[in-house]
């Protein structure tokens, strides 16, 4: 077996990041053009197998594992239609982050803004919600959705989740919805979450997580990288990564199957106060 050189590794990472950026830019453009949420999620989950035929990642219906159906009807009805249509996640992190009035929240990979807008409502006028995304088309869509919603306590920032454009100890809570699995440098993402949190701050993340017995090759067989499957961490890898970054009380709770041996999951952890 040949070990990739650093240059080869960097090139592959850059290609993966560009593939993710391009696909989600296309998604934002499709939403602006009137594409619905179920259609959008189905399109994102379709990959090409070795024979060149189309297949969906996993055996579970896409609409049951990803997208707006994972939000309550009340949440959906109170948001701009475009924010709901652009929902591409595998959970509802705002429902598990236990957001409180006055808190500052950061959403990693904020997309069309659904979780930022819901967070802004939960933390109220004395709180604030940031969104970070690397895709210009998604940022434009999110800002338009915030204007439609009349949300004044939000800000969408351009940047990567590996290099968050906020200072140290800037937020009380970090949320993310099915985005960390897309990162090409997950230890860096976890370290950045720890950096921007205040002491005692916490994370409440939805992500796709693999069962521990699945090797990276097994995960890749179940779906594409851009489809949130091939790049997923295992449960043990997630927990080890959080502890290595300095988090405590880390837990990963499976919620629903996204592909065989792969689950939508809730990830929680806390930054120590000391």
C-alpha positions in Angstrom: 0.0 0.0 0.0 1.4 3.4 -1.0 1.2 6.2 1.5 -0.1 9.5 0.0 2.4 12.4 0.1 1.5 15.6 1.9 0.9 17.3 -1.4 -1.4 14.5 -2.6 -3.3 14.7 0.7 -3.7 18.5 0.5 -4.8 18.3 -3.1 -7.5 15.7 -2.2 -8.7 17.8 0.7 -9.0 20.9 -1.6 -10.9 18.9 -4.2 -13.3 17.6 -1.6 -13.9 21.1 -0.1 -14.5 22.5 -3.6 -16.9 19.6 -4.4 -18.9 20.4 -1.2 -18.9 24.2 -1.9 -20.0 23.7 -5.5 -22.8 21.3 -4.6 -24.2 23.5 -1.9 -23.9 26.6 -4.1 -26.1 24.7 -6.6 -28.5 23.9 -3.8 -28.9 27.5 -2.9 -29.4 28.5 -6.5 -32.1 25.7 -6.9 -34.0 27.0 -3.8 -34.0 30.5 -5.2 -35.4 29.0 -8.4 -38.3 27.3 -6.5 -37.0 23.8 -5.8 -38.7 22.2 -2.8 -37.0 20.6 0.2 -37.8 17.0 -0.5 -36.6 17.3 -4.2 -33.5 19.1 -3.1 -32.5 16.6 -0.5 -33.1 13.7 -2.9 -30.9 15.3 -5.5 -28.1 15.8 -3.0 -28.2 12.2 -1.8 -28.0 10.6 -5.3 -24.5 9.3 -6.2 -23.1 7.3 -9.0 -22.1 3.7 -8.4 -19.3 1.9 -10.1 -21.6 0.8 -12.9 -22.7 4.5 -13.6 -26.2 4.0 -12.4 -27.9 6.2 -9.8 -28.5 5.1 -6.3 -29.4 6.7 -3.0 -27.1 6.6 0.0 -28.6 3.9 2.3 -31.8 2.1 2.3 -33.8 4.6 4.4 -35.9 7.1 2.5 -34.0 10.3 2.1 -36.9 12.4 3.2 -37.1 10.6 6.6 -33.4 11.1 7.3 -32.5 14.6 6.0 -34.2 17.9 5.6 -37.1 20.0 6.8 -39.2 17.0 8.0 -37.0 16.8 11.1 -38.4 20.2 12.2 -41.8 20.6 13.8 -44.6 22.1 11.7 -44.7 25.1 14.0 -41.0 25.8 13.3 -41.5 25.5 9.6 -44.6 27.7 9.5 -42.9 30.6 11.2 -39.9 30.8 8.8 -39.5 32.0 5.2 -40.3 29.2 2.8 -36.8 29.5 1.3 -35.2 28.9 4.7 -37.2 25.7 5.1 -36.6 24.6 1.5 -32.8 25.0 1.9 -32.7 22.7 5.0 -30.2 19.9 4.3 -29.5 18.7 7.8 -29.9 15.4 9.6 -31.5 16.8 12.7 -32.7 19.9 14.6 -29.9 21.1 16.8 -31.9 24.0 18.2 -34.3 21.5 19.7 -31.5 19.9 21.8 -29.1 22.8 22.5 -31.4 24.1 25.4 -31.0 27.7 24.2 -31.8 30.4 26.8 -32.6 34.0 26.6 -29.7 36.3 26.2 -27.2 33.7 25.0 -24.9 34.1 22.0 -25.1 31.2 19.5 -23.0 30.1 16.6 -24.2 27.8 13.8 -21.4 26.1 11.8 -22.3 25.7 8.2 -25.4 27.8 8.4 -26.6 27.3 4.9 -30.0 29.0 4.2 -30.2 30.1 7.8 -32.9 27.9 9.3 -31.1 27.1 12.5 -29.8 30.7 12.9 -33.3 32.1 12.6 -34.7 29.5 15.0 -31.8 30.2 17.5 -32.3 34.0 17.3 -36.0 33.5 18.2 -35.1 31.3 21.2 -32.4 33.6 22.6 -34.6 36.7 22.2 -33.7 40.3 21.7 -31.0 40.2 24.4 -29.3 37.3 22.6 -27.6 36.9 19.3 -27.1 34.2 16.6 -24.2 34.0 14.2 -24.0 31.8 11.1 -20.7 30.8 9.4 -20.7 29.4 5.8 -18.1 29.3 3.0 -20.6 29.4 0.2 -21.5 32.9 -1.2 -24.8 31.6 -2.6 -25.9 30.2 0.7 -24.9 33.4 2.5 -26.9 35.5 0.1 -29.9 33.2 0.6 -29.5 33.3 4.4 -29.3 37.1 4.6 -32.4 37.4 2.4 -34.2 34.9 4.7 -33.2 36.9 7.7 -34.6 40.1 6.1 -37.9 38.4 5.3 -38.1 37.1 8.9 -37.4 40.5 10.3 -34.6 39.1 12.4 -32.3 41.8 13.7 -30.2 39.8 16.1 -28.4 37.7 13.5 -25.2 37.9 11.4 -24.0 35.7 8.7 -20.2 35.5 8.3 -18.2 34.1 5.4 -15.6 31.6 6.5 -14.8 27.9 7.0 -15.6 25.9 10.1 -11.9 25.0 10.3 -11.1 28.7 10.8 -14.1 30.4 12.5 -14.1 34.2 12.0 -14.8 35.0 15.6 -12.5 35.8 18.5 -11.9 33.5 21.5 -14.7 33.0 24.0 -17.2 34.8 21.8 -20.3 32.5 22.1 -22.2 30.5 24.7 -23.3 27.7 22.4 -22.1 26.2 19.2 -24.6 24.3 17.0 -24.3 22.6 13.7 -26.6 20.5 11.5 -25.0 17.7 9.4 -21.9 19.8 8.5 -18.9 18.5 10.5 -19.0 15.3 8.5 -18.3 17.4 5.4 -15.1 18.9 6.9 -11.7 17.8 5.6 -10.1 18.5 9.0 -12.4 17.5 11.8 -9.9 17.8 14.7 -9.4 21.5 13.6 -13.2 22.0 13.6 -13.5 20.6 17.1 -10.6 22.7 18.4 -12.2 25.8 16.9 -15.5 25.1 18.6 -13.6 24.9 21.9 -11.7 28.1 21.2 -14.8 30.3 20.4 -16.8 29.0 23.4 -16.8 30.8 26.7 -15.7 28.7 29.7 -18.7 26.6 30.6 -20.1 26.9 27.1 -21.5 23.9 25.3 -22.2 22.3 21.9 -25.4 20.8 20.6 -24.8 19.3 17.2 -26.7 17.1 14.8 -24.5 15.0 12.5 -24.2 11.7 10.8 -22.2 9.3 12.9 -21.1 5.7 12.0 -21.3 2.7 14.3 -17.8 1.8 15.6 -17.4 -1.4 13.6 -17.6 0.5 10.2 -14.2 1.3 8.7 -13.9 4.4 6.6 -14.1 2.2 3.5 -17.4 0.8 4.8 -18.8 4.3 5.2 -17.8 5.3 1.7 -19.7 2.3 0.3 -22.9 3.6 1.9 -22.9 7.0 0.3 -20.9 10.0 -1.0 -18.8 12.5 0.8 -21.0 15.4 -0.3 -24.0 13.3 0.7 -22.9 13.4 4.4 -22.1 9.7 4.6 -18.5 8.9 3.5 -16.9 11.5 5.7 -18.7 10.7 8.9 -16.8 10.0 12.1 -17.6 6.9 14.1 -19.1 7.3 17.6 -15.7 6.5 19.3 -13.8 8.9 16.9 -16.2 11.7 17.8 -15.9 11.1 21.6 -12.1 10.8 21.4 -11.9 14.0 19.3 -14.0 16.0 21.7 -12.0 14.8 24.7 -8.7 15.5 23.0 -9.8 19.1 22.3 -10.6 19.6 26.0 -14.4 19.1 26.2 -16.0 17.2 29.1 -19.3 15.4 29.5 -19.2 14.4 25.8 -22.0 12.1 24.5 -23.2 10.9 21.2 -26.8 9.8 21.0 -28.1 8.0 17.9 -31.6 9.2 16.8 -32.4 7.6 13.4 -30.8 5.6 10.7 -29.5 7.5 7.7 -27.8 4.4 6.0 -27.0 0.9 7.2 -24.8 1.3 10.3 -24.9 5.1 9.9 -27.1 7.3 12.1 -28.4 10.8 12.5 -27.0 11.7 16.0 -27.0 14.3 18.7 -23.6 15.3 20.0 -23.3 17.2 23.2 -20.2 18.4 25.2 -19.2 21.2 27.5 -16.1 23.4 27.8 -14.8 23.3 31.3 -15.1 26.5 33.4 -11.6 26.2 34.7 
